[in-house]
């Protein structure tokens, strides 16, 4: 039994070291060292392993359990980026309803997407992989302003002050829309970061060790170049946000999980709306069997998220729609 405990202690220390490695994504770009970004992908599994090992130490009546619990407290905010609980915020001021949704070119059925979006009557809708150009974009006739890019689209009935593109690299896209809502001017930014272009067969484990090794090497070769492209894209976004003349609401498909370099870069300037107004799981992509949160809403400091939810009532895409209610600080 002593040998087992020694082995588990070593394993636990390794797990905590890997969890600590995710923090380096706040400081080190994938262009310099991309491997810390891999750790962000494994954060839920590393944290589950950490908790299970703590339970083992508790039932083993080992004082080291207290040490590991104290260390885990420092990861409460990273945990909340995946699973959050906050008391309901009291609604104050004018509410601005926003939806961000990757509708996957309406592959699951355009009528279902249209019906859902029409029923929400949002002030601003931001779609990714909207389907513009192949006639699959949702037709929302009661929205006066419909701005389409090759990947992202905006819908709103409010006064549009300005619109434009953010110069991106490679296969991503970002557009902005300056909107006036009840006298408040807001810059909405809709983004779709470089996709990994994965399919389930690439990540599904095999009974063959050799096949799994080949898959793992293939994923590393696929992920590293995309991580580097992402780092350039979010650096461009960061500079653009800093130059905004108005408060910002940024939404979209990051193709990146919390605790990644992409997340930390945007979160260094803007608040994660899920942390302010969300509760429960933040998972927004359901095509795989493990939890993935890659769809986000971020806001400038003067904008408060009153409510944040992910609509999982039906599958209209491989993503779930993200809905939020915002107001301005008094």
Residue frames as qw, qx, qy, qz and C-alpha x, y, z in Angstrom:
[[0.000, 0.885, 0.466, 0.000, 0.00, 0.00, 0.00],
 [0.334, -0.746, 0.102, 0.566, 2.90, 2.34, 0.74],
 [0.378, -0.075, 0.602, 0.700, 4.23, 1.86, -2.82],
 [0.152, 0.659, 0.666, 0.314, 0.80, 2.69, -4.24],
 [0.176, -0.917, -0.253, 0.253, 0.69, 5.89, -2.22],
 [0.393, -0.516, 0.340, 0.680, 4.14, 6.91, -3.41],
 [0.304, 0.227, 0.691, 0.616, 3.15, 6.32, -7.04],
 [0.010, 0.803, 0.575, 0.160, -0.11, 8.27, -6.58],
 [0.298, -0.812, -0.063, 0.498, 1.75, 11.11, -4.89],
 [0.346, -0.250, 0.507, 0.748, 4.08, 11.38, -7.89],
 [0.164, 0.492, 0.723, 0.457, 1.08, 11.25, -10.25],
 [0.130, -0.875, -0.442, 0.149, -0.68, 13.96, -8.24],
 [0.321, -0.664, 0.154, 0.658, 2.35, 16.24, -8.36],
 [0.286, 0.038, 0.650, 0.703, 2.57, 15.75, -12.12],
 [0.050, 0.697, 0.679, 0.226, -1.14, 16.57, -12.51],
 [0.207, -0.883, -0.227, 0.356, -0.75, 19.77, -10.48],
 [0.364, -0.416, 0.386, 0.739, 2.33, 20.73, -12.51],
 [0.210, 0.310, 0.710, 0.596, 0.37, 20.33, -15.74],
 [0.074, -0.840, -0.537, 0.002, -2.52, 22.38, -14.33],
 [0.309, -0.756, 0.024, 0.577, -0.06, 25.09, -13.35],
 [0.403, -0.061, 0.558, 0.722, 1.26, 25.00, -16.92],
 [0.182, 0.700, 0.622, 0.299, -2.08, 26.31, -18.21],
 [0.199, -0.889, -0.185, 0.368, -1.42, 29.59, -16.37],
 [0.420, -0.363, 0.396, 0.731, 1.60, 30.24, -18.60],
 [0.332, 0.533, 0.637, 0.448, -0.82, 30.74, -21.50],
 [0.072, -0.945, -0.278, 0.154, -1.46, 34.20, -20.03],
 [0.258, -0.836, 0.294, 0.386, 2.16, 35.14, -20.73],
 [0.327, -0.345, 0.745, 0.469, 3.63, 32.92, -23.43],
 [0.618, 0.476, -0.149, -0.607, 2.41, 33.03, -27.03],
 [0.914, 0.119, 0.388, -0.001, 2.04, 29.78, -28.99],
 [0.591, 0.773, -0.203, 0.109, 4.38, 31.35, -31.52],
 [0.032, -0.720, 0.642, -0.262, 7.11, 31.01, -28.88],
 [0.036, -0.148, 0.967, -0.206, 6.01, 27.77, -27.22],
 [0.557, -0.131, -0.394, -0.720, 2.73, 26.16, -28.37],
 [0.475, -0.085, -0.874, 0.059, 2.65, 23.24, -25.95],
 [0.073, 0.122, 0.610, -0.780, 1.14, 25.11, -23.00],
 [0.526, 0.104, -0.136, -0.833, -1.96, 25.58, -25.16],
 [0.563, -0.017, -0.802, -0.201, -2.34, 21.80, -25.33],
 [0.178, -0.106, -0.799, 0.565, -2.68, 21.76, -21.55],
 [0.366, 0.108, 0.191, -0.904, -5.72, 24.03, -21.75],
 [0.636, 0.043, -0.556, -0.534, -7.46, 21.36, -23.85],
 [0.602, -0.098, -0.782, 0.124, -6.90, 18.82, -21.08],
 [0.114, -0.353, 0.427, -0.824, -7.84, 21.11, -18.18],
 [0.755, -0.278, -0.005, -0.594, -11.17, 19.38, -17.30],
 [0.924, -0.001, -0.382, 0.021, -9.56, 15.95, -17.21],
 [0.442, 0.308, -0.533, 0.653, -6.57, 17.17, -15.21],
 [0.313, -0.373, 0.322, -0.812, -8.86, 18.86, -12.68],
 [0.884, -0.195, -0.159, -0.394, -11.06, 15.76, -12.36],
 [0.800, 0.132, -0.497, 0.309, -7.92, 13.69, -11.74],
 [0.138, 0.386, -0.465, 0.785, -6.81, 16.21, -9.12],
 [0.597, -0.342, 0.145, -0.711, -10.16, 16.03, -7.29],
 [0.936, -0.077, -0.303, -0.160, -10.23, 12.22, -7.35],
 [0.637, 0.223, -0.531, 0.513, -6.72, 12.09, -5.91],
 [0.157, -0.406, 0.376, -0.818, -7.70, 14.55, -3.16],
 [0.819, -0.263, -0.055, -0.507, -10.62, 12.29, -2.27],
 [0.870, 0.077, -0.455, 0.172, -8.19, 9.37, -2.07],
 [0.341, 0.316, -0.522, 0.716, -5.92, 11.29, 0.32],
 [0.468, -0.395, 0.191, -0.767, -8.90, 12.30, 2.48],
 [0.926, -0.184, -0.116, -0.310, -10.05, 8.71, 2.84],
 [0.791, 0.181, -0.442, 0.382, -6.44, 7.66, 3.48],
 [0.530, -0.827, -0.148, 0.118, -6.38, 10.14, 6.38],
 [0.677, 0.065, 0.040, 0.732, -3.29, 11.85, 4.99],
 [0.159, -0.753, -0.183, 0.612, -2.50, 15.44, 5.98],
 [0.250, -0.143, 0.506, 0.813, -1.27, 16.09, 2.44],
 [0.118, 0.629, 0.728, 0.245, -4.96, 16.26, 1.43],
 [0.132, -0.873, -0.270, 0.385, -5.13, 19.65, 3.15],
 [0.284, -0.489, 0.388, 0.727, -2.13, 20.88, 1.15],
 [0.200, 0.183, 0.763, 0.587, -3.65, 19.73, -2.13],
 [0.018, 0.780, 0.625, -0.019, -7.01, 21.33, -1.26],
 [0.185, -0.799, -0.028, 0.572, -5.30, 24.66, -0.55],
 [0.255, -0.245, 0.592, 0.724, -3.44, 24.45, -3.89],
 [0.162, 0.456, 0.803, 0.347, -6.71, 23.70, -5.68],
 [0.020, -0.814, -0.414, 0.407, -8.27, 26.87, -4.26],
 [0.136, -0.562, 0.309, 0.755, -5.91, 28.85, -6.51],
 [0.068, 0.043, 0.795, 0.601, -7.61, 27.22, -9.52],
 [0.242, 0.538, 0.695, -0.411, -11.14, 28.30, -8.61],
 [0.315, 0.671, -0.068, -0.668, -11.27, 31.01, -11.28],
 [0.167, 0.328, -0.799, -0.475, -9.92, 28.69, -14.03],
 [0.115, 0.242, 0.960, -0.085, -12.55, 26.15, -12.93],
 [0.279, 0.613, 0.447, -0.588, -15.30, 28.77, -13.10],
 [0.235, 0.482, -0.449, -0.715, -14.45, 29.39, -16.75],
 [0.239, 0.016, -0.918, -0.315, -15.75, 25.86, -17.42],
 [0.407, -0.545, -0.730, -0.070, -18.35, 25.42, -14.67],
 [0.069, 0.278, -0.228, 0.931, -19.62, 28.52, -12.92],
 [0.290, -0.679, -0.674, 0.036, -22.00, 29.46, -10.17],
 [0.109, 0.100, -0.185, 0.971, -22.92, 33.06, -9.37],
 [0.166, 0.524, 0.661, -0.511, -26.00, 34.44, -7.63],
 [0.310, 0.684, 0.554, 0.359, -28.58, 35.90, -9.99],
 [0.252, -0.041, -0.033, 0.966, -27.77, 39.53, -10.75],
 [0.170, 0.692, 0.530, -0.460, -30.50, 42.03, -10.01],
 [0.430, 0.542, 0.467, 0.551, -31.61, 43.63, -13.27],
 [0.165, -0.731, -0.151, 0.645, -30.72, 47.31, -13.42],
 [0.062, 0.558, -0.339, -0.755, -31.19, 49.75, -16.28],
 [0.711, 0.483, -0.172, -0.480, -31.98, 49.10, -19.93],
 [0.741, -0.164, 0.642, 0.106, -31.42, 45.49, -20.96],
 [0.420, 0.613, -0.498, -0.448, -29.63, 44.72, -24.24],
 [0.891, -0.006, 0.439, -0.116, -30.28, 41.21, -25.53],
 [0.252, 0.675, -0.624, -0.301, -27.49, 39.59, -27.55],
 [0.954, 0.030, 0.290, -0.065, -27.14, 36.18, -29.21],
 [0.151, 0.644, -0.694, -0.284, -23.98, 34.62, -30.59],
 [0.854, 0.085, 0.470, -0.204, -24.38, 31.34, -32.45],
 [0.021, 0.391, -0.791, -0.471, -22.37, 29.22, -34.87],
 [0.759, 0.244, 0.294, -0.528, -25.24, 27.83, -36.93],
 [0.494, -0.183, 0.797, 0.294, -22.94, 25.63, -39.09],
 [0.134, 0.140, -0.594, -0.781, -24.28, 26.95, -42.40],
 [0.687, 0.046, 0.176, -0.703, -27.78, 25.86, -41.26],
 [0.283, 0.251, -0.905, -0.194, -26.71, 22.28, -41.92],
 [0.061, 0.173, 0.918, -0.353, -29.20, 20.97, -39.34],
 [0.073, 0.662, 0.726, 0.171, -32.09, 22.85, -40.96],
 [0.150, 0.239, 0.033, 0.959, -32.47, 26.53, -41.81],
 [0.430, -0.578, -0.400, -0.567, -36.13, 26.72, -40.77],
 [0.706, -0.516, -0.426, 0.231, -35.28, 25.58, -37.23],
 [0.478, -0.105, -0.139, 0.861, -32.57, 28.24, -36.92],
 [0.068, -0.379, -0.255, -0.887, -34.88, 30.95, -38.27],
 [0.564, -0.604, -0.474, -0.306, -37.70, 29.97, -35.92],
 [0.673, -0.420, -0.364, 0.488, -35.39, 30.00, -32.91],
 [0.349, -0.013, -0.025, 0.937, -33.80, 33.37, -33.70],
 [0.207, -0.482, -0.379, -0.763, -37.14, 34.98, -34.56],
 [0.605, -0.601, -0.514, -0.087, -38.59, 33.86, -31.22],
 [0.612, -0.335, -0.316, 0.643, -35.84, 35.56, -29.18],
 [0.085, 0.940, 0.234, 0.233, -36.26, 39.10, -30.56],
 [0.676, -0.372, -0.051, 0.635, -32.65, 39.96, -29.71],
 [0.045, 0.923, -0.037, -0.381, -31.24, 43.47, -30.08],
 [0.274, 0.710, -0.599, -0.249, -28.17, 42.11, -31.88],
 [0.967, 0.003, 0.253, -0.023, -27.54, 38.66, -33.34],
 [0.081, 0.726, -0.644, -0.226, -24.04, 37.52, -34.25],
 [0.971, 0.122, 0.175, -0.111, -23.75, 34.36, -36.34],
 [0.138, -0.612, 0.717, 0.302, -20.67, 32.40, -37.34],
 [0.143, 0.006, 0.927, 0.348, -20.54, 29.98, -40.28],
 [0.410, 0.363, 0.335, -0.767, -23.77, 31.76, -41.17],
 [0.564, 0.332, 0.741, 0.151, -24.05, 30.32, -44.66],
 [0.302, 0.833, 0.024, -0.463, -23.96, 33.56, -46.61],
 [0.121, 0.584, -0.660, -0.456, -22.92, 32.96, -50.21],
 [0.092, 0.009, -0.970, -0.224, -24.43, 29.49, -50.44],
 [0.484, -0.304, -0.333, -0.750, -27.99, 30.71, -49.70],
 [0.612, -0.316, -0.717, 0.113, -28.13, 28.93, -46.34],
 [0.113, 0.092, -0.431, 0.890, -28.00, 32.02, -44.13],
 [0.019, 0.546, 0.773, -0.324, -31.12, 32.52, -41.98],
 [0.001, 0.469, 0.383, 0.796, -33.74, 34.84, -43.47],
 [0.214, -0.522, -0.609, 0.557, -34.85, 37.08, -40.61],
 [0.189, 0.597, 0.464, 0.626, -37.14, 39.49, -42.41],
 [0.297, -0.901, -0.304, -0.084, -38.04, 41.62, -39.39],
 [0.569, -0.543, 0.084, 0.612, -34.41, 42.75, -38.96],
 [0.350, 0.920, 0.038, -0.172, -33.76, 45.96, -40.87],
 [0.141, 0.812, -0.563, -0.064, -29.97, 45.69, -40.88],
 [0.966, -0.066, 0.242, 0.060, -28.35, 42.43, -42.00],
 [0.150, 0.843, -0.504, -0.116, -24.60, 42.59, -42.50],
 [0.989, 0.017, 0.144, 0.026, -22.88, 39.55, -43.97],
 [0.055, -0.703, 0.669, 0.236, -19.28, 38.51, -44.32],
 [0.580, 0.280, -0.720, -0.259, -18.08, 35.29, -45.87],
 [0.433, -0.066, -0.860, 0.261, -18.29, 33.58, -42.44],
 [0.124, -0.372, -0.639, 0.661, -19.88, 35.93, -39.88],
 [0.080, -0.560, -0.502, -0.654, -23.12, 37.92, -39.96],
 [0.012, 0.149, 0.491, -0.858, -24.92, 40.60, -37.91],
 [0.168, -0.589, -0.662, -0.432, -28.64, 41.25, -37.50],
 [0.167, -0.365, -0.490, 0.773, -30.12, 44.29, -35.73],
 [0.092, 0.793, 0.542, 0.264, -32.95, 46.80, -35.88],
 [0.342, -0.811, -0.121, 0.458, -31.00, 49.52, -34.10],
 [0.320, 0.934, -0.126, -0.093, -29.24, 52.44, -35.70],
 [0.875, 0.009, 0.128, 0.467, -25.99, 51.37, -37.37],
 [0.111, -0.927, 0.140, 0.330, -23.25, 53.99, -37.14],
 [0.238, 0.706, -0.633, -0.210, -20.44, 52.15, -38.86],
 [0.962, -0.049, 0.264, -0.050, -19.41, 48.70, -39.98],
 [0.350, 0.764, -0.534, -0.094, -16.25, 47.12, -41.26],
 [0.951, 0.059, -0.286, 0.105, -13.79, 44.25, -41.37],
 [0.469, -0.764, 0.437, 0.072, -10.88, 43.49, -39.09],
 [0.569, 0.597, -0.552, -0.121, -7.95, 42.36, -41.17],
 [0.827, -0.339, 0.430, -0.130, -7.45, 38.73, -40.27],
 [0.066, 0.510, -0.811, -0.280, -5.02, 36.09, -41.47],
 [0.021, -0.046, 0.993, 0.102, -5.83, 32.78, -43.13],
 [0.244, -0.342, -0.813, -0.404, -9.33, 31.24, -42.81],
 [0.141, -0.518, -0.650, 0.538, -10.80, 33.19, -39.89],
 [0.056, 0.589, 0.355, 0.724, -12.96, 36.28, -40.10],
 [0.229, -0.505, -0.526, 0.645, -13.84, 39.23, -37.87],
 [0.049, 0.588, 0.370, 0.718, -16.26, 42.11, -38.47],
 [0.134, -0.290, -0.526, 0.788, -17.38, 44.99, -36.31],
 [0.097, -0.648, -0.568, -0.498, -20.65, 46.89, -36.11],
 [0.085, -0.044, -0.395, 0.914, -21.09, 50.19, -34.26],
 [0.256, -0.562, -0.714, -0.331, -24.69, 50.39, -33.02],
 [0.132, -0.235, 0.319, -0.909, -26.62, 53.00, -31.07],
 [0.427, -0.424, -0.793, -0.099, -29.12, 51.52, -28.62],
 [0.379, -0.836, -0.397, 0.009, -31.21, 53.96, -26.56],
 [0.030, -0.978, 0.164, -0.126, -28.53, 56.62, -26.83],
 [0.627, -0.565, 0.507, 0.173, -25.69, 54.24, -25.94],
 [0.603, 0.655, -0.417, -0.181, -23.05, 53.62, -28.62],
 [0.773, -0.343, 0.534, 0.006, -21.58, 50.12, -28.61],
 [0.373, 0.562, -0.666, -0.318, -19.04, 48.43, -30.84],
 [0.919, -0.048, 0.339, -0.193, -20.03, 44.80, -31.50],
 [0.160, 0.593, -0.750, -0.246, -17.27, 42.51, -32.73],
 [0.939, 0.086, 0.188, -0.273, -18.12, 39.14, -34.28],
 [0.040, 0.662, -0.733, -0.153, -15.26, 36.69, -34.70],
 [0.991, 0.068, 0.067, -0.091, -14.51, 33.26, -36.04],
 [0.251, -0.722, 0.619, 0.180, -10.96, 32.16, -35.36],
 [0.380, 0.439, -0.762, -0.287, -9.05, 29.76, -37.59],
 [0.913, -0.151, 0.084, -0.370, -10.75, 26.33, -37.50],
 [0.410, -0.461, 0.784, 0.069, -8.90, 23.09, -36.77],
 [0.679, 0.316, -0.434, -0.501, -11.02, 21.26, -39.36],
 [0.163, -0.222, 0.938, -0.213, -11.31, 18.17, -37.21],
 [0.738, -0.128, -0.362, -0.555, -13.75, 15.32, -37.52],
 [0.785, -0.467, 0.242, -0.328, -14.65, 12.70, -34.95],
 [0.975, 0.132, -0.115, 0.137, -12.51, 9.93, -36.42],
 [0.429, 0.635, -0.386, 0.514, -9.39, 12.03, -35.72],
 [0.197, -0.527, 0.520, -0.642, -9.99, 12.17, -31.97],
 [0.897, -0.223, -0.006, -0.382, -11.88, 8.92, -31.31],
 [0.322, -0.560, 0.762, -0.041, -9.61, 6.50, -29.42],
 [0.773, 0.254, -0.513, -0.274, -8.84, 3.14, -31.00],
 [0.917, -0.371, 0.130, -0.059, -8.19, -0.23, -29.38],
 [0.847, 0.272, -0.049, 0.454, -4.84, -0.23, -31.18],
 [0.470, -0.715, 0.018, 0.517, -1.97, 1.56, -29.43],
 [0.466, -0.025, 0.453, 0.760, -0.21, 2.05, -32.76],
 [0.101, 0.664, 0.550, 0.496, -3.26, 3.72, -34.29],
 [0.331, -0.893, -0.278, 0.125, -3.64, 5.99, -31.26],
 [0.530, -0.474, 0.194, 0.676, 0.01, 7.04, -31.55],
 [0.323, 0.269, 0.529, 0.737, -0.47, 7.93, -35.20],
 [0.105, -0.818, -0.494, -0.275, -3.62, 9.92, -34.34],
 [0.464, -0.785, -0.136, 0.387, -1.85, 11.75, -31.52],
 [0.470, -0.246, 0.331, 0.781, 1.04, 12.75, -33.78],
 [0.179, 0.493, 0.587, 0.617, -1.41, 13.86, -36.46],
 [0.236, -0.879, -0.414, -0.030, -3.31, 16.04, -33.96],
 [0.487, -0.628, 0.049, 0.605, -0.12, 17.69, -32.76],
 [0.373, 0.027, 0.481, 0.793, 0.87, 18.50, -36.35],
 [0.000, 0.658, 0.585, 0.475, -2.61, 19.92, -36.98],
 [0.368, -0.840, -0.370, 0.148, -2.96, 21.88, -33.74],
 [0.534, -0.432, 0.031, 0.726, 0.40, 23.66, -33.55],
 [0.233, 0.204, 0.385, 0.869, 0.05, 25.67, -36.81],
 [0.228, -0.711, -0.521, -0.413, -3.51, 26.67, -35.85],
 [0.530, -0.685, -0.293, 0.404, -2.40, 27.74, -32.37],
 [0.433, -0.218, 0.159, 0.860, 0.17, 30.01, -34.01],
 [0.021, 0.439, 0.500, 0.746, -2.41, 31.50, -36.38],
 [0.399, -0.758, -0.513, -0.057, -4.77, 32.05, -33.45],
 [0.516, -0.523, -0.168, 0.657, -2.08, 33.93, -31.56],
 [0.224, 0.030, 0.303, 0.926, -1.66, 36.34, -34.48],
 [0.183, -0.568, -0.598, -0.535, -5.43, 36.74, -34.88],
 [0.462, -0.760, -0.440, 0.127, -6.09, 37.56, -31.20],
 [0.459, -0.343, -0.014, 0.820, -3.12, 39.93, -31.13],
 [0.053, 0.282, 0.433, 0.854, -4.74, 41.81, -34.03],
 [0.375, -0.672, -0.579, -0.269, -8.05, 41.77, -32.14],
 [0.531, -0.561, -0.347, 0.532, -6.42, 43.05, -28.97],
 [0.278, -0.128, 0.137, 0.942, -4.99, 46.07, -30.77],
 [0.141, -0.422, -0.549, -0.707, -8.33, 46.73, -32.49],
 [0.463, -0.677, -0.571, 0.032, -10.22, 46.57, -29.17],
 [0.470, -0.436, -0.203, 0.740, -7.79, 49.01, -27.57],
 [0.120, -0.016, 0.280, 0.952, -8.51, 51.52, -30.33],
 [0.081, -0.588, -0.762, -0.259, -12.31, 51.26, -30.07],
 [0.056, -0.331, 0.073, -0.939, -14.08, 54.60, -29.55],
 [0.677, -0.350, -0.075, -0.643, -16.99, 52.85, -27.82],
 [0.570, -0.302, 0.706, -0.292, -17.53, 50.13, -25.21],
 [0.383, 0.307, -0.789, -0.369, -17.21, 46.68, -26.78],
 [0.821, -0.058, 0.465, -0.327, -19.31, 43.53, -26.81],
 [0.270, 0.491, -0.769, -0.307, -17.32, 40.79, -28.49],
 [0.810, -0.020, 0.489, -0.322, -18.79, 37.42, -29.36],
 [0.631, 0.534, -0.466, -0.315, -18.10, 34.45, -31.53],
 [0.998, -0.039, -0.003, 0.045, -16.52, 31.09, -32.07],
 [0.189, -0.845, 0.494, 0.078, -12.95, 31.14, -30.75],
 [0.899, 0.250, -0.357, 0.032, -12.20, 27.53, -31.65],
 [0.331, 0.386, -0.628, 0.590, -10.30, 27.74, -28.36],
 [0.608, -0.529, -0.590, 0.043, -11.08, 26.62, -24.82],
 [0.352, -0.915, 0.067, -0.185, -10.84, 28.61, -21.56],
 [0.666, -0.625, 0.326, 0.244, -7.36, 29.00, -20.05],
 [0.763, 0.336, 0.287, 0.472, -5.85, 29.11, -23.54],
 [0.355, -0.180, 0.111, 0.911, -3.64, 31.91, -24.87],
 [0.039, -0.433, -0.531, -0.727, -6.54, 33.07, -27.04],
 [0.429, -0.731, -0.525, -0.073, -8.83, 33.34, -24.00],
 [0.533, -0.542, -0.200, 0.618, -6.28, 35.08, -21.77],
 [0.311, 0.076, 0.259, 0.911, -5.43, 37.62, -24.48],
 [0.201, -0.557, -0.458, -0.663, -9.04, 38.80, -24.88],
 [0.581, -0.669, -0.461, 0.051, -9.82, 38.47, -21.17],
 [0.518, -0.200, -0.174, 0.813, -6.91, 40.80, -20.39],
 [0.010, -0.111, -0.167, -0.980, -9.03, 43.61, -21.91],
 [0.554, -0.241, -0.296, -0.740, -12.63, 42.44, -21.61],
 [0.490, -0.195, 0.679, -0.511, -14.78, 40.66, -19.02],
 [0.172, -0.063, -0.950, -0.254, -15.98, 37.12, -19.66],
 [0.525, -0.250, -0.092, -0.808, -19.78, 37.45, -19.56],
 [0.764, -0.176, -0.611, -0.111, -20.14, 33.83, -18.42],
 [0.450, -0.044, -0.617, 0.644, -18.24, 34.58, -15.21],
 [0.127, -0.071, 0.225, -0.963, -20.48, 37.57, -14.49],
 [0.600, 0.042, 0.080, -0.795, -23.91, 36.22, -15.39],
 [0.713, 0.137, -0.614, -0.310, -23.70, 32.50, -16.08],
 [0.570, -0.394, 0.625, -0.359, -24.11, 29.39, -13.98],
 [0.925, 0.110, 0.350, -0.100, -23.55, 25.67, -14.48],
 [0.709, -0.032, 0.492, 0.504, -21.61, 24.29, -17.41],
 [0.153, 0.726, -0.177, -0.647, -20.26, 26.63, -20.07],
 [0.438, -0.016, 0.806, 0.398, -20.04, 23.86, -22.68],
 [0.435, 0.600, 0.043, -0.670, -21.21, 25.21, -26.03],
 [0.470, 0.442, -0.656, -0.392, -19.93, 22.60, -28.51],
 [0.764, -0.160, 0.483, -0.396, -21.57, 19.19, -28.32],
 [0.773, 0.440, -0.372, -0.267, -20.21, 17.21, -31.26],
 [0.467, 0.311, -0.783, 0.269, -17.70, 15.35, -29.09],
 [0.691, -0.461, -0.555, -0.048, -18.34, 13.39, -25.90],
 [0.537, -0.313, -0.375, 0.688, -16.17, 15.58, -23.66],
 [0.030, -0.899, -0.338, 0.275, -16.97, 19.14, -22.48],
 [0.480, 0.141, 0.234, 0.834, -15.82, 21.93, -24.78],
 [0.034, 0.886, 0.314, -0.341, -16.49, 25.63, -24.36],
 [0.499, 0.019, 0.366, 0.785, -15.40, 27.55, -27.46],
 [0.029, 0.685, 0.436, 0.583, -18.22, 30.12, -27.90],
 [0.391, -0.340, -0.414, 0.748, -17.94, 33.33, -25.88],
 [0.021, 0.888, 0.255, 0.382, -19.25, 36.77, -25.11],
 [0.537, -0.217, -0.263, 0.772, -16.86, 39.36, -23.68],
 [0.003, 0.916, 0.331, 0.228, -17.63, 42.95, -22.68],
 [0.247, 0.541, -0.277, 0.755, -15.89, 46.19, -21.74],
 [0.262, -0.109, -0.716, 0.638, -15.73, 46.97, -18.03],
 [0.253, 0.065, 0.208, -0.943, -18.60, 49.48, -18.15],
 [0.683, -0.032, -0.418, -0.599, -21.05, 46.85, -19.44],
 [0.407, -0.240, 0.776, -0.417, -22.55, 44.35, -16.98],
 [0.419, -0.046, -0.829, -0.368, -23.82, 40.91, -17.92],
 [0.564, -0.236, 0.317, -0.725, -27.13, 40.46, -16.09],
 [0.857, 0.029, 0.450, -0.251, -27.85, 37.00, -17.44],
 [0.234, 0.525, -0.743, -0.342, -25.92, 34.45, -19.53],
 [0.792, 0.027, 0.540, -0.283, -27.38, 31.19, -20.79],
 [0.064, 0.303, -0.832, -0.460, -26.70, 28.45, -23.31],
 [0.758, 0.153, 0.114, -0.624, -29.80, 27.10, -25.02],
 [0.039, -0.270, 0.953, 0.134, -29.54, 23.32, -25.17],
 [0.658, 0.208, 0.439, -0.575, -33.23, 22.62, -25.80],
 [0.872, 0.409, 0.268, -0.029, -32.53, 21.32, -29.29],
 [0.555, -0.311, 0.472, 0.610, -29.63, 20.72, -31.63],
 [0.492, 0.834, 0.161, -0.190, -29.69, 23.25, -34.45],
 [0.420, 0.779, -0.449, 0.123, -25.95, 23.00, -35.05],
 [0.795, -0.023, -0.486, 0.362, -22.89, 21.31, -33.57],
 [0.169, 0.142, -0.399, 0.890, -22.78, 24.44, -31.36],
 [0.155, -0.691, -0.684, 0.175, -25.39, 25.68, -28.91],
 [0.091, 0.772, 0.151, 0.610, -26.60, 29.30, -29.06],
 [0.413, -0.246, -0.469, 0.741, -25.29, 31.62, -26.36],
 [0.118, -0.788, -0.389, -0.462, -27.74, 34.26, -25.09],
 [0.435, -0.220, -0.421, 0.765, -27.00, 37.14, -22.77],
 [0.094, -0.911, -0.350, -0.196, -28.61, 40.23, -21.27],
 [0.530, 0.042, -0.179, 0.828, -26.43, 43.29, -20.74],
 [0.105, -0.951, -0.282, -0.070, -26.81, 46.70, -19.16],
 [0.393, 0.605, -0.257, 0.643, -24.54, 49.67, -18.58],
 [0.474, -0.328, -0.533, 0.619, -23.11, 50.50, -15.18],
 [0.084, -0.928, -0.361, -0.028, -24.75, 53.52, -13.63]]
